[in-house]
Amino acid sequence: YVKFYSYSSMGSNLFVSTGKIYYEVEIISVIGFPSFGWISPRFEIDINYLHDCGVGYPGRKETPDDSWAIDGVNGRKWPTKSRFGSPWKAGDIVTVAADIYKGSIIFGLNGSFGNPMGIAFENINSSTTEKLSLAPAISGSHGTSVRINFGKQEFIYPPPEADFTSYYEAVKLLLRRK
């Protein structure tokens, strides 16, 4: 359970570089401009929130493609700022998925990946010079509360395709290999 007391961002420091991964965010209350998505190792979590830039928002000039997210209050995907998705409300479940092989990021709302949800970003791996690695991250404003499920508990909704693995299971595999 995460409750925001001011605008801030948080993300994992365990990056996955292979496979198809996903997690869920249950919205308890939504105020302001929350964004949910994925960050690359170049995303500076301690720098970005101080500059009032959250997940998906372009950070510094040196790292323009360091995160990708959607904002269900503004109906936008970041960093492109283009329209995307359906409005969020308390009780909604947002599925956040990534196909690292294809470099695509997919979002679902309450189990639906159909239009206006679905693929938000494609070929993000071509926007970086290093091998694509992703970790989950969220941003939120005062009054926003969410419950994040990385897959240790059973998911409410299935992933976009059956061959997706929970972020939790992907990290367990990653740590066993180290």
Helices and strands as residue ranges (DSSP letters): E 2-3, E 8-11, E 20-29, E 35-39, H 45-48, G 49-51, E 67-71, E 76-78, E 93-99, E 104-109, E 118-121, G 124-127, E 135-140, E 145-149, E 165-166, H 167-177
